Amino acid sequence: MTQRLRRPLTLVVPLVTSLALAGGAMAAVAQTEPIEPSLLNTTEVPQPARGIIVKLADDTDAEVADLADDVAAELPDGVGVADSTSGTQDLGVLDLSEQVDATDLDDAIEQLNEDPAVEWAVPNGVRLPSATANDPYFTNNSLWNLTGAWGVQANRAWDITTGSPNVRVAVLDTGAILGHPDLAGQFVAGRDFVDDEYDCMNRSCSRIAYRRSYISANDRSSWDANAADPGDGRESSGMCPYLSGGRSSWHGTHVAGTIAAKRNNSTGVVGIAPTVKVQPVRVLGRCGGTDWDIAMGILWASGANVTAYDGRRHGSIPVNRTPSKVINLSLGGYTPDRGYVREMCQFYGQISSIARQRGSTIVAAAGNNGGNHVYNVPSSCPGFISVAATDRNGNRASFSNHGAGVDVAAPGVGIPSTYNGGQYAPGANTYAAMDGTSMAAPAVAATAALAYSVGITSPDVVERVLKATARRAASCSASSCGAGVVNAHGVLTAKAPLTAPGLRGAARPGRTLVASPGRWRNGATVRLTWYRGSKAVRTGSTYRVTKADLGKRVTVRATATNGSGGIFHQRSVVVKSKPRLKFALPSKFSKSKRAKLTVKVTAPYVRATGTIRVYDGKKRIATKKIYSKNKGKVTIKLPKIKKKGKHRIRVIYSGSAKVSSAKKSKVVRVR
């Protein structure tokens, strides 16, 4: 099914509302100016886009580049397709020769969504930093977010662990000041994914606004291995569309300090998980970063092969040899259009699924609009742990988004951390106090890193433990603070599973499945419960599979009877019938004739349905559907095979909701 984008992309921003600077020792003075409401990015503005992200249909042989001419015909005058990417998972992107308003892409996106080769298409929007209030004041270095009554209880957690140096937290942000003394030795190699450089691939390109400019990157290069923050300040308002001039935010450096600033060095601040490592992944430049670049940053941080997804557009990108188990995104964008958010979450949901399957937990700021969280991207998308901000009393900060989809909360008001004093380029290393859900998200990311450090390694379980052990002030409802303020000490003392329950046996009617509880922390007494779909059907270590289970997901769930019912691990299988595949095909036939192939698929308890695909070696030469009325039998006239000699003909049955897949092959001779 295809979807059409109806609304322009809204801004995704580093989610910080205000800051105060400190140099050297920190002494307290009052904030001199109130935060202006306009700085909270609550209004809609024209939304920029640099291209179109495309999801190709599963059964197409087309590539994204094949769509360039049709797209170019629907673009504004003088704008062409500058570059294209076709990668794995059928994802790709068409880059434009210059930035346009997202609404200018409506016709091109409609054209794509009418193409049977395309599943969906959305703008490759520009994620822009919001303005920040630079109200200079000195902080008293009170790290209430770590140790206060409504802090994350990090000091109590340190009696158990300060984190493992083998656990990495990726900070997808503006990069980092790698030489800050409170962060020295705390980094592993990162990468820069800020890109604004394209070349023409289409005759409609009459000019290219982003060739060899590096305006946004600000480091005279495109994607590279240098994740240092060169500064995102803008000397003038004309430098980047929709952005006024302003000093550099050093946003990524502040986030990194909250996670892992050094402990017991008699300097500055300390992070919540001071022994873990930070992996800086630069995705935001002076003019922001695109959805595609942010997505590739997520995938690279998780250890995925970005070269395959990016289609070698940026050459061969080395696979991350120190993948991050936690990925922090202190950025977001607010669009009051549920349909649009749903469409964008198709893209971000697919990206998060890939990263989570690789074992990474993804944390995202809930946004600073003081509004309904369901409109914030990507925090409201599947696979992201959304974090609201709270104050010293455990109440929701006034600027924090709230409502459905907020998972947890963390301190986000007056948070001191590492910083830099440079206006447009790095200057003296210093410290600053900031407000924002940007400051809350890394507190959750660091707490998740502590969980990984003691062996809790499933993203699903990490999320459950964070929620089950969180604390919520009486005045902070679930709609405001989710499960509550994360509790690092509670996470480490919870009875939590380290591995999924063991499961053996064939998931077929008449067979028996046998489960074991897996390994747990802190003296858990474990109960095993079996589910058919969402219905509990049995307790104990064994389960006899019946015909009623066909096509259903059978799950064994391990829960501690002496712990929280919200903390569990589980393993699932889909019950299917085992098919028998037979086919008839002449052993010899002429290259001038079309051979007849007869395929028969049978399975106990159910008629086989699905798709038959026929291959000559690796080349697919025929496809045919099997419907219930066919009773598992189809006849296919193969195309003429013109090359004489031996050929291996492979027949593959796709399977169905109730029948497993199957394949068989035969060597034939073509005369």
C-alpha positions, 0 to 999 in steps of 0.5 A, a space after each residue: 500500500 502506498 501513502 502520500 505525504 500531505 504536509 511538509 516536514 517540520 524541524 528536527 532540532 537539538 532539543 535544548 531551550 536555554 544555557 548558561 556558561 561557566 569557565 573554570 570553577 563554577 560559582 552561582 549567579 542568577 539567570 539574567 533573562 527569561 527564556 523567550 517563548 519563540 525559542 521553544 520552536 512551537 510554530 510551523 515554518 516553511 520546511 526544507 528538503 534536500 531530496 526524496 527517500 524512497 522505499 521500493 516494492 518488495 517484488 521490483 527489480 527497479 533501482 532508485 536511479 531508474 526513477 530519476 527522470 520521472 521525478 525530475 519532470 515534476 520538480 520546480 524549474 531549474 531543480 534536478 536530481 543530483 544524485 541517487 542511492 539504492 541500498 539494501 532493505 529496498 531503501 534509497 534516496 534521490 538527492 536534489 540539486 538544491 534545497 526546496 520547500 517540502 511542499 514543492 515535492 508533492 507532485 514528485 511524491 505523488 508520481 512515485 506513489 503511483 509507480 508500482 515499483 514504489 511502496 512509499 516515498 517521503 521528503 528527505 527533510 533537513 533537520 535543523 537546530 533550533 535557536 537557543 537562549 544564551 543567557 550567561 550565568 555561572 552554575 554552582 555545580 550542583 549535580 542534582 540530576 545525578 544525586 538529588 531527590 528526583 535525580 537518577 540516583 547515580 551515586 547509589 548505582 556506582 556502588 554496583 558499577 560505574 559502567 563497563 569500558 566495553 559498553 559504548 553510547 553513540 551520541 548522534 549530534 553536532 559532534 564533540 570537543 574531543 579534547 575537553 579535559 573532563 572527556 579525555 579518554 572517554 571517546 572511541 572512534 566515531 564518524 561524521 555523516 553531515 553531507 551537503 555535496 551533490 553532483 548532477 545526474 539528470 539533465 534538469 540540473 541547471 545549477 547545484 547549490 551544494 557542490 564543494 560548498 560544505 556550508 553546513 558541514 563546516 569542515 571542508 569535507 562530506 562524510 568522513 572519520 572525523 567526528 570532532 565538532 567544528 562549530 555550528 555557529 552561523 555568522 549571518 542569517 543568510 548562511 542557512 535557509 530558515 536559520 538566523 545567525 547565532 553562536 555555536 551550540 556545542 550541543 554534542 559535547 554537553 550531551 557527552 558529558 552528561 553520559 560519561 564525564 570523568 569521575 574523581 579527577 577533581 575537575 568540573 562535572 561527572 557523568 552518570 556512567 563515567 566508565 563507559 565510552 562515548 562514540 560521537 556520531 556527527 549528524 547535525 551541521 550548521 544548516 542541520 542534517 537530513 533524515 537520510 544522514 541521521 538514519 545512516 548514523 543510527 545504522 553505523 552506530 549499531 554496527 550495520 554495513 552502511 555501505 550496503 544501505 547507502 549504495 556506495 554513494 559515499 564510497 566504502 564506509 568502514 563497518 563500525 568495529 566498536 558498535 554502540 549498545 545505546 544510541 542517543 538522539 537529543 534531536 526531534 521535530 514537531 508537526 501537528 499532523 498525525 498522518 504525516 508523522 505516521 508516514 515519517 515513522 515508516 522510515 524511522 521505524 524501519 531504521 530502528 528495527 534494524 538497529 534493535 535487531 543488532 542489540 542497540 537501544 535507541 533513546 530520543 528526546 521527547 521535544 520542547 514544544 510543551 505540546 502533544 508528544 504524538 507529533 514529535 519525530 523520531 521520538 514518537 516512532 516505533 523502537 525509540 525510547 522517548 524521554 520527557 524532562 523533569 525539574 528538581 521536584 520531579 514535575 514535568 518541565 513546562 517546555 517538555 512535550 507530554 502525552 501518548 508515547 512518552 516512555 520515561 522521564 529524566 532531569 532536564 532543567 539546569 543541567 551542568 555539563 561539559 561545554 566550549 566557549 568558542 563562538 563560531 569555532 572551538 575555543 576555551 573548554 568550559 562548562 554550561 548549565 542547559 535546559 531541555 529534553 536534550 539534557 534528559 535523554 542522555 541521562 536515560 541513555 547513560 542509565 541504559 548503558 549501566 544496564 548493559 554493563 551488568 549483562 542486561 543486553 536485550 533492547 526490549 528488556 532494557 526498556 522494561 527494566 527502565 520503566 519498571 524501576 522508574 519513580 514518578 512524583 505524585 504531581 507528574 502523571 503517566 501522560 506527563 512523565 511516562 513511567 517516571 524518572 529513571 532510577 539507575 540504582 533501581 535498574 541495577 538491583 532489579 531482578 532482571 533476565 540476562 538471557 532469553 528463555 531457552 526453547 527447543 523442539 519443532 513448532 508443529 502440531 503434535 510436537 512438544 516445545 521445551 523451555 528453560 528460564 534463562 539466566 537472571 540477576 539478583 536471585 530471581 525465582 522464575 516462572 514460565 508462562 506459555 501464550 498463544 497470541 496474547 492469551 496465556 494458555 499454560 504454565 510450566 516448562 513444556 507445551 504440546 503444540 496443537 492444530 489450534 496453534 497453526 498460524 499463531 505465535 506461541 511465546 514462552 515468557 519468563 518472569 520473576 515471581 519475587 520481582 516486578 511483573 513488568 520485567 520479563 524476557 520471552 522467546 516466540 515461534 510461529 507454528 506452521 505445518 511442514 510442507 512437501 514440495 514436488 514438481 515435474 519437469 522434463 529432464 531434456 527439452 529444446 531451447 526453441 520450446 517452452 517447457 511445462 513445469 507442474 508443482 504440487 505442495 501439500 501440508 498436514 491440516 491445511 491447504 498450501 497457499 503462497 507463491 512459487 518462484 522458479 529460477 534458472 541458476 540465480 536468475 528468476 524466470 517465472 512466478 505464480 501464485 497458489 490459491 486455496 482453490 488450486 489445492 496446492 497444484 499449479 502449472 507453469 509454462 517456463 520461458 524459452 531457455 536459449 542457452 544450450 547445456 545443463 541448467 539447474 532449475 530451482 523451485 522455491 515455495 514462499 510458504 504462508 501464514 500456516 505453512 513453512 517455506 520449501 525448495 527443491 531443484 533439478 538439473 536439466 539439459 537444454 538442446 
